[in-house]
Amino acid sequence: MNIFISTPTKMIFRSTDAMYLEKHFTQLSNDYKINFIFNNSIYSIFKLNTKYIVSRLFGMFNLNRMMWDNMKVPCSINADLVFSYIAFPKNNLKFPIVWADSFAPIEFKKDYREWQGKMIKERRHSVERASAIVTSPEISVEYFCNMFPFASSKVYNIPYFLPYLDPVGIEEIDSKFDNIGKIKMIFVGKGAKRKGLDTIIDAFNRLSFHEKSCFDITVVSSMIDGKLNIPPEFKYYSFVDDVISEIKKNHILMLPTKSESYGLVLQEAMALGCAIITTNAPIQKSLVGESGGIFINPFDHNGLNNSFKKILKNKGILKPLAIANLHRFNRVYHPKVVGEKYYNLFMKILK
């Protein structure tokens, strides 16, 4: 089975999205005998990188719209199908196209009507052309079907494939959460402001001296969207060699993000036996599930502060959250489960 990956593989600033397939689908290739052909066109990569930089500096372009309007797949490739990740091919192809993208709102809002109208206008043509559509957040399927009911039969919920994740056992959760001393919490994210580190800092600063002393907080962030003043009580690293081991040490992963298309670190924290504090937004609630997280409004600093105090009063609430996350990971996000879903979909489309 030969599958051409239609997405720029070296987009700068886009390491989570652009490098995801080439980095992790190699394992999928080994497990299921799939030959992935990656787009290494210097021209298309240069063009998209240039547009990305201009859009970031001057706000002149709608980056996302350009990404799925300006990818061209070489017609001469030896492929059975095209897996179009975020960017949708602009040219007409003889191959079936499996398109992967999110159709749920990435920002925390009260009213999504304007966003939904824009999505329908921009993506209808691509939805019509795709043979199948893959979307990672579970809630994204619901949004998709509401916007494009005529295509509801060709949308599939398949999470991110993360073959490097080896889930912990229940005994490791018991060891971590029984007889908790200081509550260990971690924030991980390159974009500190967008992902809510400012909310964490402000909520922490509102605690009393005694309450602060009950927490052991680690921050791993290069702060690419602007520097923040880290409290002296925090451990701060701009980078760590093994972020998975760092997350695993903690009781809670914090991601009160203001805008997030998914949240890979949430999926990682679930595998590593952590409770989660994250945003009360459709994607994050869908990803974690009601039983595994404490959900907050990322713009309400008092809300996070109250969550900190609630945890201090009853540390026992954390272990059931961590166990629920581990069970959900093994059931929904385990690499074997996700890999099987991708393989079965590719085979179904080819048949």
Wavefront OBJ file of the C-alpha trace (Angstrom):
o trace
v 0.000 0.000 0.000
v 1.557 3.307 -1.134
v 0.221 6.455 0.524
v 1.345 9.953 -0.423
v 1.300 12.451 2.453
v 0.053 15.812 1.194
v 1.396 18.319 3.706
v 4.583 20.382 4.056
v 6.977 18.322 6.180
v 9.341 21.088 7.197
v 7.059 24.031 7.988
v 8.906 26.199 10.493
v 7.057 27.080 13.716
v 4.674 24.192 13.034
v 6.514 21.320 14.716
v 3.400 19.802 16.314
v 1.456 19.635 13.051
v 3.965 19.571 10.238
v 6.457 17.113 11.714
v 3.845 14.848 13.299
v 3.313 12.498 10.361
v 6.907 12.050 9.288
v 8.021 11.571 12.882
v 5.439 9.040 14.032
v 3.935 7.386 10.951
v 7.223 5.578 10.377
v 6.120 3.189 13.127
v 2.715 2.788 11.504
v 4.538 1.954 8.288
v 6.565 -0.754 10.040
v 3.578 -2.295 11.842
v 1.217 -2.459 8.861
v 3.521 -2.623 5.835
v 2.427 0.766 4.532
v 4.790 2.773 2.334
v 4.347 6.470 3.149
v 5.670 8.909 0.542
v 6.334 12.304 2.136
v 6.149 15.629 0.354
v 9.685 16.991 0.276
v 9.099 19.550 -2.458
v 11.460 22.433 -1.698
v 9.233 24.811 -3.672
v 5.982 24.056 -1.805
v 7.745 24.127 1.564
v 9.401 27.466 0.769
v 6.124 28.957 -0.457
v 4.144 27.945 2.599
v 6.906 28.981 5.006
v 7.074 32.420 3.370
v 3.316 32.902 3.631
v 3.374 31.753 7.235
v 6.076 34.286 8.187
v 4.298 37.139 6.378
v 0.989 36.279 8.021
v 2.602 36.198 11.461
v 4.393 39.524 10.975
v 1.757 41.554 9.196
v -1.537 39.707 9.556
v -2.020 40.056 5.811
v -3.207 36.537 5.077
v -5.489 33.919 6.506
v -2.873 31.203 7.051
v -5.237 28.289 7.517
v -7.196 29.105 4.373
v -3.960 29.253 2.356
v -2.717 25.983 3.763
v -5.566 23.945 2.341
v -5.892 25.975 -0.856
v -2.290 25.985 -2.022
v -0.907 22.465 -1.757
v -0.312 20.740 -5.073
v 0.299 16.998 -5.294
v 2.484 15.755 -8.173
v 0.267 13.685 -10.466
v 3.152 11.396 -11.418
v 3.574 9.872 -7.946
v 3.199 6.117 -7.563
v 0.487 6.065 -4.884
v -2.718 4.192 -4.105
v -4.232 7.075 -2.158
v -3.380 10.525 -0.801
v -3.489 11.286 2.911
v -4.035 15.047 3.020
v -3.074 16.383 6.437
v -4.516 19.878 7.100
v -3.552 21.099 3.610
v -6.027 19.937 0.955
v -4.683 19.403 -2.589
v -5.792 22.139 -4.982
v -5.347 20.046 -8.124
v -7.692 17.312 -9.344
v -6.236 13.874 -8.659
v -6.949 10.352 -9.843
v -6.283 9.026 -6.327
v -8.799 8.818 -3.485
v -8.083 11.496 -0.861
v -8.300 10.942 2.897
v -8.339 14.381 4.504
v -7.337 14.880 8.163
v -8.283 18.081 9.985
v -10.253 19.422 12.946
v -13.780 20.799 12.637
v -14.301 21.886 16.245
v -13.626 25.444 17.478
v -10.091 25.903 18.789
v -10.891 28.910 20.988
v -12.868 29.232 24.203
v -15.988 31.203 23.189
v -19.633 31.540 24.159
v -20.929 31.935 20.615
v -19.608 29.814 17.749
v -22.108 30.842 15.052
v -19.798 33.218 13.190
v -16.984 30.648 13.293
v -19.322 27.926 12.015
v -20.505 30.018 9.059
v -16.910 30.702 8.062
v -16.004 27.011 8.314
v -18.883 25.968 6.048
v -17.925 28.560 3.426
v -14.200 27.723 3.441
v -14.277 23.927 3.654
v -17.362 22.772 1.776
v -15.493 22.231 -1.514
v -12.791 20.117 0.184
v -15.409 18.103 2.080
v -17.164 17.317 -1.200
v -13.937 16.172 -2.871
v -12.578 14.006 -0.040
v -13.164 10.248 -0.125
v -12.984 10.147 3.664
v -12.349 12.679 6.435
v -10.356 11.965 9.594
v -10.721 14.220 12.604
v -8.905 13.666 15.889
v -11.086 15.322 18.571
v -14.189 13.200 19.183
v -16.410 16.286 19.440
v -15.170 17.357 16.010
v -17.341 14.659 14.407
v -20.435 16.223 15.958
v -19.520 19.695 14.694
v -18.710 18.265 11.258
v -22.049 16.503 10.932
v -23.930 19.650 11.959
v -22.097 21.698 9.315
v -21.939 19.088 6.544
v -24.813 16.614 7.088
v -24.579 15.438 3.467
v -21.080 14.038 4.210
v -21.698 12.516 7.639
v -21.106 8.992 6.322
v -17.483 9.702 5.404
v -16.157 11.258 8.628
v -14.089 9.151 11.055
v -12.807 9.944 14.532
v -9.180 8.762 14.781
v -6.915 10.294 17.456
v -3.284 11.271 16.977
v -0.977 8.277 16.557
v 1.722 8.548 19.253
v 3.742 5.306 19.157
v 6.271 6.525 21.743
v 3.700 6.450 24.553
v 3.952 3.449 26.868
v 1.132 3.759 29.432
v 1.864 3.323 33.136
v 0.289 0.568 35.220
v -2.253 1.006 37.998
v 0.431 0.174 40.553
v 2.427 3.234 39.421
v -0.627 5.429 39.972
v -1.098 3.885 43.437
v 2.508 4.638 44.298
v 2.264 8.245 43.083
v -1.061 9.199 44.645
v -1.083 7.295 47.936
v 0.173 9.479 50.790
v 0.688 12.644 48.742
v 2.962 15.227 50.323
v 3.334 18.288 48.144
v 1.047 18.326 45.133
v 3.239 18.213 42.041
v 1.892 20.066 39.007
v 3.441 20.756 35.604
v 2.796 23.061 32.669
v 4.276 22.164 29.262
v 3.938 24.335 26.171
v 6.043 26.481 23.852
v 3.407 29.227 23.663
v 3.107 30.118 27.338
v 0.547 32.927 27.047
v -1.714 31.176 24.560
v -1.633 27.956 26.556
v -2.537 29.694 29.828
v 0.643 29.970 31.892
v -0.320 33.564 32.747
v -3.590 32.242 34.197
v -1.672 29.695 36.289
v 0.738 32.321 37.613
v -2.026 34.750 38.572
v -4.126 32.029 40.234
v -1.075 30.817 42.176
v -0.174 34.348 43.316
v -3.640 34.709 44.852
v -2.960 31.824 47.237
v -1.796 32.417 50.791
v 1.823 31.759 51.754
v 0.828 28.477 53.409
v -1.266 27.371 50.409
v 1.609 28.104 48.024
v 3.953 25.955 50.100
v 1.720 22.918 49.473
v 2.425 22.925 45.729
v 5.508 21.935 43.749
v 5.071 23.480 40.282
v 7.259 22.886 37.220
v 7.097 24.919 34.012
v 8.618 23.752 30.720
v 8.234 26.473 28.102
v 10.368 28.403 25.609
v 7.747 31.202 25.781
v 7.720 31.837 22.046
v 4.729 34.178 22.359
v 6.251 36.487 24.987
v 8.040 36.302 28.311
v 6.231 35.967 31.625
v 7.506 36.604 35.151
v 7.842 33.159 36.707
v 7.235 33.073 40.481
v 10.340 32.121 42.495
v 8.447 29.130 43.894
v 8.232 27.546 40.419
v 10.874 25.362 38.791
v 11.374 26.758 35.300
v 13.012 25.112 32.269
v 12.980 26.500 28.752
v 13.686 22.971 27.512
v 14.135 19.451 28.888
v 15.600 16.448 27.064
v 12.857 14.046 28.170
v 9.556 15.837 28.680
v 7.681 12.520 29.034
v 9.707 11.579 32.130
v 9.175 15.088 33.495
v 5.386 14.880 33.120
v 5.332 11.393 34.641
v 6.737 12.700 37.957
v 3.725 14.945 38.524
v 0.243 14.448 39.922
v -1.400 17.061 37.680
v -0.837 18.340 34.134
v -2.111 21.918 33.684
v -3.192 23.269 30.288
v -5.700 26.129 30.728
v -5.263 27.042 27.072
v -7.102 29.912 25.403
v -6.756 28.465 21.892
v -5.871 24.868 21.013
v -6.642 22.676 18.024
v -6.025 19.519 20.069
v -3.507 19.245 22.923
v -1.062 16.372 22.460
v 0.299 16.953 25.970
v -3.127 15.997 27.347
v -2.980 12.662 25.557
v 0.538 12.164 26.934
v -0.521 13.022 30.496
v -3.363 10.503 30.330
v -0.921 7.727 29.437
v 1.416 8.790 32.248
v -1.148 8.588 35.038
v -1.796 12.275 35.668
v -4.920 14.141 36.674
v -5.591 17.082 34.347
v -6.624 20.715 34.710
v -7.595 22.145 31.352
v -9.964 24.419 29.484
v -13.727 24.002 29.543
v -13.762 24.139 25.740
v -15.292 21.547 23.376
v -12.037 19.973 22.145
v -10.318 19.636 25.513
v -13.437 18.292 27.288
v -13.932 15.800 24.488
v -10.295 14.711 24.526
v -10.009 14.159 28.287
v -13.574 13.129 29.066
v -15.722 14.336 31.955
v -14.304 11.837 34.456
v -10.601 12.658 34.003
v -10.268 16.398 34.319
v -10.965 19.590 36.218
v -12.274 22.041 33.609
v -12.016 25.822 33.924
v -12.610 29.040 32.007
v -9.047 30.085 31.018
v -9.950 33.763 31.370
v -11.315 33.337 34.909
v -8.270 33.401 37.161
v -10.441 33.061 40.253
v -11.799 29.809 38.850
v -8.349 28.222 38.694
v -7.483 29.653 42.101
v -10.612 27.995 43.525
v -9.605 24.709 41.861
v -6.217 24.885 43.599
v -7.964 25.400 46.951
v -10.411 22.570 46.255
v -7.519 20.195 45.591
v -5.762 21.274 48.796
v -8.883 20.516 50.818
v -9.250 17.061 49.293
v -6.190 15.534 47.621
v -8.161 12.304 47.310
v -10.006 13.620 44.246
v -6.832 13.335 42.152
v -6.280 9.578 42.061
v -9.700 8.709 40.536
v -9.040 11.320 37.831
v -5.668 9.765 37.014
v -7.134 6.243 36.895
v -9.975 7.401 34.636
v -7.433 9.003 32.302
v -5.318 5.850 32.123
v -8.354 3.681 31.331
v -9.492 6.141 28.662
v -6.031 6.217 27.109
v -5.843 2.421 26.880
v -9.334 2.265 25.403
v -9.176 5.201 22.961
v -5.634 6.540 22.450
v -3.311 3.559 22.781
v -1.025 3.330 19.688
v -2.296 -0.170 18.882
v -5.918 1.030 18.918
v -5.182 4.119 16.806
v -2.897 2.283 14.368
v -5.578 -0.333 13.735
v -8.137 2.402 12.995
v -5.866 4.068 10.443
v -5.040 0.774 8.721
v -8.688 -0.308 8.549
v -9.702 3.046 7.090
v -7.006 2.975 4.413
v -8.002 -0.566 3.446
v -11.691 0.367 3.346
v -11.050 3.297 1.000
v -8.863 1.216 -1.297
v -11.457 -1.537 -1.524
l 1 2 3 4 5 6 7 8 9 10 11 12 13 14 15 16 17 18 19 20 21 22 23 24 25 26 27 28 29 30 31 32 33 34 35 36 37 38 39 40 41 42 43 44 45 46 47 48 49 50 51 52 53 54 55 56 57 58 59 60 61 62 63 64 65 66 67 68 69 70 71 72 73 74 75 76 77 78 79 80 81 82 83 84 85 86 87 88 89 90 91 92 93 94 95 96 97 98 99 100 101 102 103 104 105 106 107 108 109 110 111 112 113 114 115 116 117 118 119 120 121 122 123 124 125 126 127 128 129 130 131 132 133 134 135 136 137 138 139 140 141 142 143 144 145 146 147 148 149 150 151 152 153 154 155 156 157 158 159 160 161 162 163 164 165 166 167 168 169 170 171 172 173 174 175 176 177 178 179 180 181 182 183 184 185 186 187 188 189 190 191 192 193 194 195 196 197 198 199 200 201 202 203 204 205 206 207 208 209 210 211 212 213 214 215 216 217 218 219 220 221 222 223 224 225 226 227 228 229 230 231 232 233 234 235 236 237 238 239 240 241 242 243 244 245 246 247 248 249 250 251 252 253 254 255 256 257 258 259 260 261 262 263 264 265 266 267 268 269 270 271 272 273 274 275 276 277 278 279 280 281 282 283 284 285 286 287 288 289 290 291 292 293 294 295 296 297 298 299 300 301 302 303 304 305 306 307 308 309 310 311 312 313 314 315 316 317 318 319 320 321 322 323 324 325 326 327 328 329 330 331 332 333 334 335 336 337 338 339 340 341 342 343 344 345 346 347 348 349 350 351
